[in-house]
């Protein structure tokens, strides 16, 4: 007789079903073998499972050769989530669990040596996949209950110990499916702890950040240390549109499989803000490694990726950002595995204008030194950044002012109005939701200029020495500024403001 039960694991951000097939054969010297491409963690489950079964008061099969097959056998199995299904399969095959009870459940969880269940990663995508199948429910560790139940469409039964699971499957323990108040979870944890009202002065930069949020434009801030670049960047998510339920689940899936969901928080309800250090490797930024795990750009999906001290990042790290910034997805290929992770984020960067660390030191560097410093950022990366804004140090008068700055909630209301105009504009264009995503076809259609605006743009390109790549960027920015003013047509003031946001494109740029 062979016992077959079901569990699940993830590849990329999606889940797949695993059959745990168990066979016991009389053999004096016994043996416990797990086959089906298990990694070292799964192989070690033999010791955890045997100890957990014994310490929970159940009988571990003696004098038997135990063979566990994890099907499909051509996909590598990873992680400790297979402990519980292997234990349940053994107890079923040895007659300690009624065979008919286990077939309609997805079972997963890590076992401690005393039989307690520990949380595992990837519950959310597994629950989403289970809801599409005809399973009666999922059996998971107690700590994963909320994360699984937030999906809906599948009954989730969380337990503390192996004993509870066995009693439930044998009908000796009555447990109702776990429920969560989704509305309450979103309302309690969707507020940001930081606000734009904390920022003194910097009105021009705040305006640029609002334009960035309104049109989904990437932005780079250029300023001396201490001018407030990081403080401003951290507050950008607070003025972006709230996460939709679909976006929230998408984002949570990535954090769930990586095991970085905050404890006690079953779902991501605010837009992520990721700020990797400039010493980060290209693998940690885009993802990869032998297990093809997600990187920072995927953790920032539907949120903000902030690179502080941009010129200090290794060149190869910046270059690998080019494709994800364009395609909004990153593909990681290995010899036996290819996975895709979503990476639709707003790119925010900050840098010093020169190698100097202060205003006094700036005199030490020539124009050649400055240009050499700026050349560390390649043209293709700058091509993907719409807004360049200078950030000047705040004077003491503004710092000591007791007046309250505008709150993020007020700015967000204006952003939402501008975004609604864009959603209506692009309702017939698949996959386009903001002005920043416009291609040449959409720019030609939606960014037409009157004669006065055309003259201003031509004059700016000539007088400021703006590069050719700045032309389309200015048109997209002007379209967003016009939307913020609720204007159907782009006017000359909109073009004028947009030109000011392209400082790094000027051939005669001086900070």
Secondary structure in CASP SS format (residue, H / E / C, confidence):
PFRMAT SS
TARGET T0000
AUTHOR 0000-0000-0000
METHOD secondary structure of the structure
MODEL  1
X C 1.00
X E 1.00
X E 1.00
X E 1.00
X E 1.00
X E 1.00
X E 1.00
X E 1.00
X E 1.00
X E 1.00
X E 1.00
X C 1.00
X C 1.00
X E 1.00
X E 1.00
X E 1.00
X E 1.00
X E 1.00
X E 1.00
X E 1.00
X E 1.00
X E 1.00
X E 1.00
X E 1.00
X E 1.00
X E 1.00
X C 1.00
X C 1.00
X C 1.00
X C 1.00
X E 1.00
X E 1.00
X E 1.00
X E 1.00
X E 1.00
X C 1.00
X C 1.00
X E 1.00
X C 1.00
X H 1.00
X H 1.00
X H 1.00
X H 1.00
X H 1.00
X H 1.00
X H 1.00
X H 1.00
X H 1.00
X H 1.00
X H 1.00
X H 1.00
X H 1.00
X H 1.00
X H 1.00
X H 1.00
X C 1.00
X C 1.00
X C 1.00
X C 1.00
X C 1.00
X C 1.00
X C 1.00
X C 1.00
X E 1.00
X E 1.00
X E 1.00
X E 1.00
X E 1.00
X E 1.00
X E 1.00
X E 1.00
X C 1.00
X C 1.00
X C 1.00
X C 1.00
X C 1.00
X E 1.00
X C 1.00
X C 1.00
X C 1.00
X C 1.00
X H 1.00
X H 1.00
X H 1.00
X H 1.00
X H 1.00
X H 1.00
X H 1.00
X H 1.00
X H 1.00
X H 1.00
X H 1.00
X H 1.00
X C 1.00
X C 1.00
X C 1.00
X C 1.00
X C 1.00
X H 1.00
X H 1.00
X H 1.00
X C 1.00
X C 1.00
X C 1.00
X E 1.00
X E 1.00
X E 1.00
X C 1.00
X C 1.00
X E 1.00
X E 1.00
X C 1.00
X C 1.00
X C 1.00
X C 1.00
X E 1.00
X E 1.00
X E 1.00
X C 1.00
X C 1.00
X C 1.00
X C 1.00
X H 1.00
X H 1.00
X H 1.00
X H 1.00
X H 1.00
X H 1.00
X H 1.00
X H 1.00
X H 1.00
X H 1.00
X C 1.00
X C 1.00
X C 1.00
X C 1.00
X E 1.00
X E 1.00
X E 1.00
X E 1.00
X E 1.00
X H 1.00
X H 1.00
X H 1.00
X H 1.00
X H 1.00
X H 1.00
X H 1.00
X H 1.00
X C 1.00
X C 1.00
X C 1.00
X C 1.00
X C 1.00
X C 1.00
X E 1.00
X E 1.00
X E 1.00
X E 1.00
X C 1.00
X E 1.00
X H 1.00
X H 1.00
X H 1.00
X H 1.00
X H 1.00
X H 1.00
X H 1.00
X H 1.00
X C 1.00
X C 1.00
X C 1.00
X C 1.00
X C 1.00
X C 1.00
X C 1.00
X C 1.00
X C 1.00
X C 1.00
X C 1.00
X C 1.00
X H 1.00
X H 1.00
X H 1.00
X H 1.00
X H 1.00
X H 1.00
X H 1.00
X H 1.00
X C 1.00
X C 1.00
X C 1.00
X C 1.00
X C 1.00
X C 1.00
X H 1.00
X H 1.00
X H 1.00
X C 1.00
X C 1.00
X C 1.00
X C 1.00
X H 1.00
X H 1.00
X H 1.00
X H 1.00
X H 1.00
X H 1.00
X H 1.00
X H 1.00
X H 1.00
X H 1.00
X H 1.00
X H 1.00
X H 1.00
X C 1.00
X C 1.00
X C 1.00
X E 1.00
X E 1.00
X E 1.00
X E 1.00
X E 1.00
X C 1.00
X C 1.00
X C 1.00
X C 1.00
X C 1.00
X H 1.00
X H 1.00
X H 1.00
X H 1.00
X H 1.00
X H 1.00
X C 1.00
X H 1.00
X H 1.00
X H 1.00
X H 1.00
X C 1.00
X C 1.00
X C 1.00
X C 1.00
X C 1.00
X H 1.00
X H 1.00
X H 1.00
X H 1.00
X H 1.00
X H 1.00
X H 1.00
X H 1.00
X H 1.00
X H 1.00
X H 1.00
X H 1.00
X H 1.00
X H 1.00
X C 1.00
X C 1.00
X C 1.00
X C 1.00
X C 1.00
X C 1.00
X C 1.00
X C 1.00
X C 1.00
X C 1.00
X C 1.00
X C 1.00
X C 1.00
X C 1.00
X E 1.00
X E 1.00
X C 1.00
X C 1.00
X C 1.00
X C 1.00
X C 1.00
X C 1.00
X C 1.00
X H 1.00
X H 1.00
X H 1.00
X H 1.00
X H 1.00
X E 1.00
X E 1.00
X C 1.00
X C 1.00
X C 1.00
X C 1.00
X E 1.00
X E 1.00
X C 1.00
X H 1.00
X H 1.00
X H 1.00
X H 1.00
X C 1.00
X C 1.00
X C 1.00
X C 1.00
X E 1.00
X E 1.00
X E 1.00
X E 1.00
X C 1.00
X C 1.00
X H 1.00
X H 1.00
X H 1.00
X C 1.00
X C 1.00
X H 1.00
X H 1.00
X H 1.00
X H 1.00
X H 1.00
X C 1.00
X H 1.00
X H 1.00
X H 1.00
X H 1.00
X H 1.00
X H 1.00
X H 1.00
X C 1.00
X E 1.00
X E 1.00
X E 1.00
X E 1.00
X E 1.00
X E 1.00
X C 1.00
X C 1.00
X E 1.00
X E 1.00
X E 1.00
X E 1.00
X E 1.00
X E 1.00
X C 1.00
X C 1.00
X C 1.00
X E 1.00
X E 1.00
X E 1.00
X E 1.00
X E 1.00
X E 1.00
X C 1.00
X C 1.00
X C 1.00
X C 1.00
X C 1.00
X C 1.00
X C 1.00
X C 1.00
X C 1.00
X H 1.00
X H 1.00
X H 1.00
X H 1.00
X C 1.00
X C 1.00
X H 1.00
X H 1.00
X H 1.00
X H 1.00
X H 1.00
X H 1.00
X H 1.00
X H 1.00
X C 1.00
X C 1.00
X C 1.00
X C 1.00
X H 1.00
X H 1.00
X H 1.00
X H 1.00
X H 1.00
X C 1.00
X C 1.00
X C 1.00
X E 1.00
X E 1.00
X E 1.00
X E 1.00
X E 1.00
X C 1.00
X C 1.00
X C 1.00
X C 1.00
X H 1.00
X H 1.00
X H 1.00
X H 1.00
X C 1.00
X C 1.00
X C 1.00
X C 1.00
X C 1.00
X C 1.00
X C 1.00
X C 1.00
X H 1.00
X H 1.00
X H 1.00
X H 1.00
X H 1.00
X H 1.00
X H 1.00
X H 1.00
X H 1.00
X H 1.00
X H 1.00
X H 1.00
X H 1.00
X H 1.00
X H 1.00
X H 1.00
X H 1.00
X H 1.00
X C 1.00
X C 1.00
X C 1.00
X C 1.00
X C 1.00
X C 1.00
X C 1.00
X C 1.00
X C 1.00
X H 1.00
X H 1.00
X H 1.00
X C 1.00
X C 1.00
X H 1.00
X H 1.00
X H 1.00
X H 1.00
X H 1.00
X H 1.00
X H 1.00
X C 1.00
X C 1.00
X E 1.00
X C 1.00
X H 1.00
X H 1.00
X H 1.00
X H 1.00
X H 1.00
X H 1.00
X H 1.00
X H 1.00
X H 1.00
X H 1.00
X H 1.00
X H 1.00
X H 1.00
X H 1.00
X C 1.00
X C 1.00
X C 1.00
X C 1.00
X H 1.00
X H 1.00
X H 1.00
X H 1.00
X H 1.00
X H 1.00
X H 1.00
X H 1.00
X H 1.00
X H 1.00
X H 1.00
X H 1.00
X H 1.00
X H 1.00
X H 1.00
X H 1.00
X C 1.00
X C 1.00
X C 1.00
X C 1.00
X C 1.00
X E 1.00
X C 1.00
X H 1.00
X H 1.00
X H 1.00
X H 1.00
X H 1.00
X H 1.00
X H 1.00
X H 1.00
X H 1.00
X C 1.00
X E 1.00
X H 1.00
X H 1.00
X H 1.00
X C 1.00
X C 1.00
X C 1.00
X C 1.00
X C 1.00
X C 1.00
END
